[in-house]
Amino acid sequence: MSQQKLSVIGQVCPFPLIEAKEAMNALNSGDELIIDFDCTQATESIPEWTAAEGHTVTNYEQIDDATWTITIRKK
């Protein structure tokens, strides 16, 4: 298993989700994508997309007032 980090801090929605989808396509099954983001809409859109695609959220936390990190394991 490998991990890839994707920082989309400062990007407005829907770009964090678009970049997450592209990065996830490049990963192998079981690999993890760590996404750092600060778009409040992505706090819902990224987990919803993850569930719809069948991937697994292994970590999700708020780093500070307006920044989050989420780790997704590819199915």
N, C-alpha and C positions, 0 to 999 in steps of 0.2 A: 504494500500500500504506500502510495506517495501522497504528499500534500502540496497543493499549489495555493499561493496567496494572491488575492485580487483586491486591490484597493481602489474604490470608486468614490473616495471622499471628494466632495465638491461637485460631483456630477448630479444633475437633476434627473428625476424620473422621466422617462422609463429607461434611461441609459444604464443604470446599475443592473437592472434585470437583463437587458440585452447583452451586456458584457458577461454577466454570469452564465447565461445560456451558451454563449460562444465558448467560454472557458470550460464549461462542463462537457461540451462536445469533444474537446481534446483529451479528456481524461479517460482512463480505463475504469471498468467496474471495480468498486471497492476503494478507489482513490477519493481523496477529500479535497474540497475547494473551500478555502477560508476567505470570506468576503467581508471587508471593512467598508461601511457606508454611512452616510449621514442624511440620506433622503428619507423623510418620514413615511412616504408612500411605500417605500421598499420594505418597511417593517411588516407590511401585510403582503405585498406582491411577491416578494422572494419566498417566504414560507408557503404561500398558496401554490406557487409554481412548483416548488419542491415536492409538495404532497401530490399534486396533479401528475407529476412525472414519475412518482414512485421512489424518489430519492429519500434519504433519511437525514434529518437535522440532528447532528450530534452535539452541537453547542450553539447557544444563542444568548447573547448578553449585551446589555447596554454598557458601553465603555464610559461615557460621560453624558452630559445633558442632551447632546444631539448626535451622538455617534454610537453605532452598534457594530457587533461582529457576529457573523453566523458561519458555522461550519456545516457543510453538506457532504454526505457520503454518496457517491454515485451508485445507482442500483446495478 
